[in-house]
Amino acid sequence: MKAETAPPSDKPKIPLPTLSQINADRITQLANQYWSPQTKESHLPYDASIVESIYQAEILGSHFSVRRIMMLEFSQYLENYLWPHYKAGEASPAHMMSIIVMINEKFRERVPAWQAFLKQPEHFPAFFEQVLRASVEDDQTTSNMREQTALLLFLNHCFGSMEVQLCRDQVKRLVSLSMWISLQEGRRNQEFKIVPKWRKYWRAIQKKDKPELLEKLNWERLYLQRLMIKFMRILEAIPEVGDIDAHAVRYCERFLELMIDLEALLPTRRFFNTVMDDCHLVVRSQMAPLTRRPEGQLFCQ
C-alpha cells in the first residue's frame, strides 16, 4: 500500500538567516552596541533616536517585513531596550508602535508574550492608553493603515489574554456596564427593564465616579463605540468599483476578527453586544460596497 504524502503547503516559507548573515546584520550590530545581554558591559547609553531609526528603517521602511521583525525579536529588542526605557508621557509613537509590533510577533511565533511587562508593570496602564488613543486617530495614509491594523491585532491579543491580570485590569474597563453611557437613555432604560439589577449597578457606578477622573473614565467608556464608528467610516469609503486600498481591506478584516472575538467571550460580550447592536454594525457591514467586490470575499465570511 502506497504511503500518503502530506500535500504541499500553500504558505511560502520564510527563509531563516544563516549565522553569518545574523552576525553581519545591522540589527545585530545595533543590539551589540545597545541592548544585547552578551555585550552588557560595553553598552552605549539609551538613545531614543535609535528606536526611531529602527522603526522607520526596519519596520515601517520594510513594510512590516516578517523577516526583519524576526531579527528584532531574536535580539530581545523588546525585553532589553524597548520596555525598560518606556516612560509614560515621553515615549514617541514609534516607541509605542515598536512595542506593539514585537508583541504581535511573539504571538505569531507562539512564545510567551507578556513576561517583559512584568518588570515595570506600573507603566503598562499609560502604554495601553497611548495604544487606545492611537487606534482611534483618523489618519488613513497607507503607512498608517498598516499601523492601525497592527494596533487592532494587539488589542485582540489583549482581549484574548484576560487570564493575565496585566491585560485584564485594562480591558475590563472598556467592556463593563459603564460603557452603556454611549446608549441613548431610552435604549438604556429598555435594557434595564429586561435585567432590573443592572439599573442598581448603574447608579452605584455613577455615585462612585470621582469628578476629577470623569473625563478620562468617559473617554474609556466611549472607546469601543468610537472604534466602531471609525471602522464603519473606513469600510463605507471603499468604493464598489475602481481602485481599492488593500490595506484598508486588511484593516476591515482584522476589525471583524476583533468583533467576533469580543462576541465569543462571555466577560466581554455581556454589555458590548448591546452597544454593537446600537451602532448597527452588522447591518452596515452587510450593506457595505466591499461585500460586492471580489476583494471582500474574506470579509464576507
C-alpha positions in Angstrom: 0.0 0.0 0.0 1.4 3.4 -1.0 2.0 5.7 1.9 0.1 9.0 1.7 2.2 12.1 1.5 1.2 15.4 3.0 0.0 18.0 0.5 2.5 20.8 0.0 1.7 23.9 2.0 0.4 27.0 0.1 2.1 29.3 2.5 5.5 30.5 1.4 8.2 29.6 4.0 10.2 32.5 5.4 13.9 31.6 4.8 15.8 31.6 8.0 19.0 33.6 8.0 22.4 31.9 8.4 24.6 32.6 11.4 27.0 34.7 9.3 24.0 36.7 8.0 22.8 37.3 11.5 26.2 38.5 12.7 26.6 40.9 9.8 23.1 42.3 10.1 22.6 45.9 11.1 20.1 44.9 13.8 22.7 42.6 15.4 25.3 45.3 15.3 22.9 47.8 17.0 22.0 45.1 19.5 25.6 44.6 20.4 26.0 48.3 20.9 22.9 49.0 22.9 21.0 46.0 24.4 22.4 42.5 23.8 23.0 40.7 27.1 26.3 39.3 25.7 27.7 42.8 25.4 26.2 44.3 28.6 29.5 45.7 29.9 30.1 47.9 26.9 26.6 49.2 26.1 26.2 52.8 24.9 23.7 55.0 26.8 20.0 54.7 25.8 19.2 56.8 22.7 15.6 57.4 21.7 16.7 58.2 18.2 17.9 54.6 17.8 14.3 53.4 18.4 13.0 55.9 15.9 15.6 54.9 13.3 14.9 51.2 13.7 11.2 51.7 13.4 11.5 53.9 10.3 14.1 51.7 8.6 13.4 48.1 9.8 9.7 48.1 10.5 7.9 50.8 8.6 10.5 51.1 5.9 10.4 47.3 5.3 6.6 47.3 5.1 6.4 45.3 8.3 8.7 42.6 6.9 8.3 39.4 9.0 12.0 38.6 8.5 13.2 42.0 9.8 10.8 41.8 12.8 12.0 38.2 13.5 15.6 39.6 13.7 14.5 42.2 16.2 12.7 39.6 18.3 15.7 37.3 18.1 17.9 40.1 19.5 15.5 40.5 22.5 14.7 44.1 21.5 11.5 44.3 23.5 12.8 42.8 26.7 16.2 44.6 26.8 15.6 48.0 25.1 12.0 49.0 24.3 10.2 48.2 27.5 13.0 49.0 30.1 13.1 52.6 28.6 9.4 53.2 28.1 8.3 56.2 30.0 4.7 57.4 30.3 4.2 60.8 28.6 7.7 60.7 27.0 7.6 57.7 24.6 7.2 58.5 21.0 4.6 56.9 18.6 7.5 55.0 17.1 8.4 53.6 20.5 4.9 52.6 21.2 4.4 51.0 17.8 7.7 49.1 18.1 6.4 47.5 21.3 3.1 46.6 19.5 4.9 45.0 16.6 7.2 43.0 18.9 4.2 41.7 21.0 2.4 40.7 17.8 5.4 38.9 16.6 5.6 36.9 19.8 2.0 35.8 19.4 2.8 34.9 15.7 5.7 32.7 16.9 3.5 31.4 19.8 6.0 32.3 22.5 5.2 33.9 25.9 4.3 37.5 25.2 3.6 39.3 28.4 6.6 38.5 30.6 8.6 41.5 29.5 6.0 43.9 31.0 6.2 42.2 34.5 9.5 44.1 35.2 7.8 47.5 35.1 4.1 46.8 35.2 3.4 50.4 36.6 4.0 51.8 33.1 1.5 49.4 31.3 -1.7 51.4 32.0 -0.1 54.5 30.4 1.1 52.4 27.5 -2.3 50.9 27.0 -3.9 54.3 27.0 -1.4 55.5 24.4 -2.4 52.5 22.2 -6.1 53.2 22.6 -5.7 56.9 21.6 -3.6 55.9 18.6 -6.1 53.4 17.4 -8.9 56.0 17.0 -6.8 58.5 15.0 -8.3 59.5 11.7 -5.1 59.4 9.5 -5.8 56.9 6.6 -2.5 57.0 4.8 -1.1 53.7 3.6 1.6 53.5 6.3 -0.9 54.5 9.0 -3.4 51.8 7.8 -0.6 49.2 8.4 -0.1 50.7 11.9 -3.8 50.8 12.6 -4.1 47.1 11.6 -1.2 46.2 13.9 -2.9 48.1 16.7 -6.1 46.1 16.2 -4.2 42.8 16.3 -2.6 43.9 19.6 -6.0 44.8 21.1 -7.3 41.4 20.0 -4.4 39.8 21.8 -5.2 41.8 24.9 -8.8 40.9 25.0 -7.8 37.2 24.4 -5.4 37.3 27.3 -7.9 38.2 30.1 -6.4 35.4 32.2 -3.3 37.7 32.5 -4.0 40.3 35.2 -1.9 42.9 33.5 -4.3 42.8 30.5 -7.5 42.1 32.4 -7.1 45.2 34.5 -7.0 47.4 31.4 -9.6 45.8 29.1 -12.3 45.1 31.6 -13.0 48.8 31.9 -13.7 49.0 28.2 -16.4 46.4 28.3 -18.1 46.9 31.6 -21.6 48.1 32.3 -20.3 51.7 32.3 -19.8 51.5 28.5 -23.6 51.9 28.2 -23.0 55.7 28.6 -22.9 55.6 24.8 -26.5 54.4 24.6 -29.5 56.8 24.3 -31.3 57.0 27.6 -34.4 55.3 26.1 -32.4 52.3 24.9 -30.6 52.1 28.2 -33.9 52.1 30.2 -35.2 49.4 27.9 -32.2 47.2 28.7 -32.7 47.9 32.4 -36.3 46.7 32.2 -35.0 43.4 30.9 -32.5 43.0 33.7 -33.6 45.3 36.6 -30.5 44.7 38.8 -28.3 46.4 36.2 -30.0 49.7 36.9 -28.9 49.4 40.6 -25.3 48.7 39.4 -25.5 51.7 37.0 -26.5 54.1 39.8 -23.7 52.7 42.0 -21.2 53.4 39.2 -22.4 57.0 38.9 -22.1 57.6 42.6 -18.6 56.1 42.7 -17.2 58.2 39.9 -14.7 60.9 41.0 -15.3 64.2 39.3 -11.6 64.8 38.6 -11.4 61.4 36.8 -14.7 61.7 35.0 -13.3 62.9 31.6 -10.8 60.1 31.4 -13.3 57.5 32.5 -15.9 58.6 30.0 -13.3 58.5 27.2 -12.6 54.9 28.0 -16.3 54.0 28.2 -16.9 55.5 24.8 -13.8 54.0 23.3 -15.3 50.9 21.6 -18.2 53.0 20.2 -15.6 55.4 18.7 -13.6 52.5 17.2 -16.8 51.0 15.6 -17.7 54.4 14.1 -14.1 54.7 12.7 -14.4 51.2 11.2 -17.7 52.0 9.5 -16.3 55.2 8.1 -13.3 53.3 6.6 -15.5 50.4 5.4 -18.1 52.6 3.7 -15.3 54.7 2.0 -14.2 51.6 0.0 -15.9 52.0 -3.5 -17.9 49.3 -5.2 -15.9 49.7 -8.4 -12.5 51.1 -9.2 -9.2 51.2 -7.3 -9.1 49.8 -3.8 -6.7 50.2 -0.9 -5.7 46.7 0.1 -4.5 47.9 3.5 -8.0 49.3 4.2 -9.5 45.9 3.3 -7.0 44.2 5.6 -7.9 46.7 8.4 -11.6 45.9 8.0 -10.9 42.1 8.1 -8.9 42.5 11.3 -11.6 44.6 12.8 -14.2 42.0 12.2 -11.9 39.4 13.8 -11.8 41.6 16.9 -15.6 42.0 17.0 -16.1 38.2 16.6 -13.7 37.5 19.5 -15.4 40.1 21.7 -18.7 38.4 21.0 -17.3 35.0 21.7 -16.2 35.7 25.2 -18.8 36.0 27.9 -16.9 38.6 30.0 -16.7 40.9 27.0 -20.0 40.4 25.2 -22.4 40.8 28.1 -22.6 44.6 27.7 -20.6 45.1 24.5 -23.3 43.3 22.4 -25.9 46.0 23.2 -23.5 48.8 22.1 -22.6 47.0 18.9 -26.3 46.5 18.1 -27.0 50.1 18.9 -24.3 51.1 16.3 -26.0 48.8 13.7 -22.5 47.4 13.0 -23.7 44.1 11.5 -26.3 45.6 9.2 -24.0 48.3 7.9 -21.2 45.8 7.3 -23.5 43.6 5.3 -24.6 46.6 3.2 -21.1 47.9 2.5 -19.8 48.1 -1.1 -16.9 45.8 -0.1 -19.2 42.9 0.2 -19.9 43.2 -3.6 -16.3 43.1 -4.6 -14.1 40.0 -5.1 -11.6 41.6 -2.6 -14.3 41.4 0.0 -14.6 37.6 -0.1 -12.7 37.0 3.2 -14.5 40.0 4.8 -17.9 38.4 4.0 -17.0 35.1 5.6 
